[in-house]
Each structure stands twice: as C-alpha cells, then as structure tokens.
Amino acid sequence: MVYSLLLSLFGYKSIKLKEIPQILKESAEMTGIIIFLIGVSSIMSWVMAFTNIPSLVSNGLLSISDNKFVILFIINIILLIVGTFMDMTPACLIFTPIFLPVCTALGMNTIHFGIMMIFNLCIGTITPPVGTTLFVGVKVGKVKIETVFRQLLWYFLAIFIVLMLVTYIPQLSLWLPSLMGYV
C-alpha cells in the first residue's frame, strides 16, 4: 500500500499530495461499509444457526434428490445467482454454514467445497447486475458495458464448463492440496 502510494505520488504523478486526505476519507468509508457488512452477515449466520436454518435447508436439499450430482448442480446455481447480487465476503459468511453440511453429507471434501463455493462467487464478480470487477474493468478500459459483455458471453460459457469440471471432478481442485498433505 505504501509502495503504491509512493509510486502514484512520485512515479506516475497520478495523484497530488493535497488529494491524500480525500482518498483516505473515501477508503475509510469503504472499509467501514465492508466491516459493517461482515458484522451483519456474522449476526445473520448466528441467527441462522440458532434457528436451525442450515439443518432445514440441508434436509430440504437432500429431500429433493439423493443424487449427489443433482444437489451439487442446484447448489452451484444458487451460488451463481447469489454471487451476481451479493459481495463475496457476506455471501461466504452466510452460505457456508448452509451448504457445507449438505456437501459433507454427500461425502464431499471440505477443501473441494470451499474451492467450488469461491469459484461460484468469483464468477459473480464478473457478471451483472453487481459485477464489481466487470464494472471496474469497463471504467479502466473506457469502454461501454454492452461492448464488453457481448464479447464475454463465450468466456462465460467456458467458465461455466470449468465450474462443472471442478465441481464434478474433485481431483482437479484437490491435487495440489493433496501434494501438500492437506487432503
């Protein structure tokens, strides 16, 4: 962070010394919002655990089908939808206690579940309507969202195929952790 500040001030000269207080104020506001979201999602996670919602959702999902592939597909779809509307941190804090018991009941490794969940939520960062990474890229590139989104449709298809491979072939996401002795 200090390196970036020094580089921006003296190297690229993209910010002026007098702009630093405003930049610090804006970053403090953004940090406050993020911490507030984490706090609220932690409270929501506690309430859900207290009211036994994860167990109810787990039983509900397992009652839909006893086929592991169908349930994982449903979880993927839910997480993809959640990822398009919600930031990753609160989504992880809210949905991990809901879906982890389901996945462990299906015999899924917890590391594999974590990789699948983060992959799903990362896809949300590049898809509208929220798509923070997508909108930052559009702003930096100074292009219209329509132009970029039209070009990204084939990439979304490829990303979805890779998500399905990661979900249904655990060795793709577990080979490195197993080399390191975590699995």
C-alpha positions as CSV (number, residue, x, y, z in Angstrom):
1,M,0.0,0.0,0.0
2,V,2.8,2.4,0.9
3,Y,4.6,1.4,-2.3
4,S,1.5,2.1,-4.4
5,L,1.1,5.5,-2.7
6,L,4.7,6.5,-3.3
7,L,4.6,5.2,-6.9
8,S,1.4,7.2,-7.5
9,L,2.8,10.3,-5.9
10,F,6.3,10.4,-7.3
11,G,6.5,7.8,-10.1
12,Y,3.3,8.2,-12.1
13,K,2.3,11.5,-10.6
14,S,-1.3,10.4,-10.9
15,I,-2.3,11.9,-7.5
16,K,-1.4,15.1,-5.8
17,L,-0.3,15.4,-2.2
18,K,-3.4,17.6,-1.4
19,E,-5.7,14.7,-2.7
20,I,-4.5,12.3,0.0
21,P,-6.9,13.4,2.8
22,Q,-9.9,12.8,0.4
23,I,-8.5,9.4,-0.7
24,L,-8.0,8.4,2.9
25,K,-11.6,9.5,3.8
26,E,-13.1,7.5,0.9
27,S,-11.1,4.4,1.8
28,A,-12.2,4.7,5.4
29,E,-15.8,5.0,4.3
30,M,-15.4,1.9,2.1
31,T,-13.7,0.0,4.8
32,G,-16.5,0.9,7.2
33,I,-19.1,-0.4,4.8
34,I,-17.2,-3.7,4.4
35,I,-16.8,-4.2,8.1
36,F,-20.5,-3.4,8.6
37,L,-21.4,-6.0,6.0
38,I,-19.2,-8.6,7.7
39,G,-20.7,-7.8,11.1
40,V,-24.3,-8.0,9.8
41,S,-23.6,-11.3,7.9
42,S,-22.0,-12.7,11.1
43,I,-25.1,-11.8,13.0
44,M,-27.2,-13.3,10.3
45,S,-25.1,-16.5,10.4
46,W,-25.6,-16.7,14.2
47,V,-29.3,-16.2,13.8
48,M,-29.5,-18.9,11.1
49,A,-27.5,-21.3,13.3
50,F,-29.7,-20.5,16.3
51,T,-32.9,-21.1,14.4
52,N,-31.5,-24.3,12.8
53,I,-31.9,-22.9,9.2
54,P,-28.8,-24.8,7.9
55,S,-30.3,-28.1,9.0
56,L,-33.6,-27.3,7.5
57,V,-32.0,-26.3,4.2
58,S,-29.8,-29.4,4.3
59,N,-32.8,-31.6,4.8
60,G,-34.7,-29.8,2.1
61,L,-32.0,-30.2,-0.4
62,L,-31.4,-33.8,0.5
63,S,-35.1,-34.5,0.1
64,I,-35.2,-33.1,-3.4
65,S,-32.9,-35.8,-4.7
66,D,-30.5,-38.4,-3.3
67,N,-28.3,-37.9,-6.4
68,K,-25.1,-36.1,-5.5
69,F,-24.8,-34.6,-8.9
70,V,-28.2,-33.0,-8.9
71,I,-27.8,-31.5,-5.5
72,L,-24.3,-30.1,-6.4
73,F,-25.8,-28.6,-9.6
74,I,-28.6,-26.9,-7.5
75,I,-26.0,-25.6,-5.1
76,N,-24.0,-24.2,-8.0
77,I,-27.0,-22.5,-9.5
78,I,-27.9,-20.9,-6.1
79,L,-24.4,-19.7,-5.5
80,L,-24.1,-18.3,-9.1
81,I,-27.3,-16.3,-8.5
82,V,-26.2,-15.2,-5.1
83,G,-22.8,-14.2,-6.4
84,T,-24.3,-11.9,-9.0
85,F,-26.2,-9.9,-6.3
86,M,-24.0,-10.2,-3.2
87,D,-20.4,-9.4,-2.4
88,M,-18.2,-12.4,-1.7
89,T,-17.4,-11.9,2.0
90,P,-21.0,-11.7,3.2
91,A,-22.0,-14.5,0.8
92,C,-19.3,-16.8,2.2
93,L,-20.3,-16.0,5.8
94,I,-23.9,-16.6,5.2
95,F,-24.0,-19.6,2.8
96,T,-21.1,-21.7,4.1
97,P,-23.0,-22.8,7.2
98,I,-26.0,-23.6,5.0
99,F,-24.3,-25.6,2.2
100,L,-21.3,-27.2,4.0
101,P,-23.4,-29.7,6.0
102,V,-25.2,-30.7,2.8
103,C,-21.9,-31.2,0.9
104,T,-20.3,-33.1,3.8
105,A,-23.4,-35.3,4.0
106,L,-22.8,-36.1,0.3
107,G,-19.2,-37.1,1.1
108,M,-17.6,-34.0,-0.4
109,N,-14.2,-32.9,0.9
110,T,-14.4,-29.5,2.7
111,I,-11.5,-28.1,0.7
112,H,-13.3,-29.1,-2.5
113,F,-16.4,-27.5,-1.3
114,G,-14.5,-24.3,-0.5
115,I,-13.0,-24.1,-3.9
116,M,-16.3,-24.8,-5.6
117,M,-18.0,-22.1,-3.5
118,I,-15.3,-19.4,-4.1
119,F,-15.3,-20.2,-7.8
120,N,-19.0,-19.7,-8.0
121,L,-18.9,-16.4,-6.1
122,C,-15.9,-15.2,-8.2
123,I,-18.0,-15.7,-11.3
124,G,-20.5,-13.3,-9.7
125,T,-17.8,-10.6,-9.6
126,I,-17.7,-10.5,-13.4
127,T,-21.4,-10.8,-14.2
128,P,-24.0,-8.0,-14.0
129,P,-26.0,-6.6,-12.2
130,V,-23.4,-6.1,-9.4
131,G,-20.2,-7.4,-11.1
132,T,-17.8,-5.2,-9.4
133,T,-14.7,-6.5,-11.2
134,L,-16.5,-6.2,-14.6
135,F,-17.5,-2.6,-13.9
136,V,-14.0,-1.6,-12.7
137,G,-12.6,-3.1,-15.9
138,V,-15.1,-1.2,-18.1
139,K,-14.2,2.0,-16.3
140,V,-10.5,1.5,-16.6
141,G,-10.7,0.4,-20.2
142,K,-13.1,3.4,-21.0
143,V,-15.4,1.1,-23.0
144,K,-19.2,0.6,-22.9
145,I,-20.5,-2.3,-20.8
146,E,-22.6,-3.5,-23.8
147,T,-19.5,-3.9,-25.9
148,V,-17.6,-5.8,-23.3
149,F,-20.5,-8.0,-22.2
150,R,-21.2,-9.2,-25.8
151,Q,-17.6,-10.3,-26.1
152,L,-17.7,-12.1,-22.7
153,L,-20.6,-14.4,-23.5
154,W,-18.3,-17.1,-24.9
155,Y,-16.0,-16.7,-21.9
156,F,-19.0,-17.2,-19.5
157,L,-19.8,-20.5,-21.3
158,A,-16.2,-21.6,-20.9
159,I,-16.1,-20.5,-17.2
160,F,-19.4,-22.4,-16.6
161,I,-17.9,-25.6,-18.2
162,V,-14.8,-25.3,-16.0
163,L,-17.0,-24.8,-12.9
164,M,-18.8,-28.0,-13.7
165,L,-15.5,-29.8,-14.2
166,V,-14.2,-28.5,-10.8
167,T,-17.5,-29.5,-9.1
168,Y,-17.8,-33.0,-10.5
169,I,-14.1,-34.0,-10.8
170,P,-12.7,-33.4,-7.3
171,Q,-9.1,-34.3,-8.4
172,L,-8.9,-31.1,-10.4
173,S,-9.1,-29.0,-7.3
174,L,-7.6,-31.4,-4.7
175,W,-4.4,-32.5,-6.5
176,L,-2.4,-29.5,-5.1
177,P,-3.7,-29.7,-1.6
178,S,-3.1,-33.5,-1.6
179,L,0.5,-32.9,-2.7
180,M,1.0,-30.6,0.3
181,G,-0.6,-33.1,2.7
182,Y,-3.8,-31.3,3.4
183,V,-6.1,-34.0,2.0
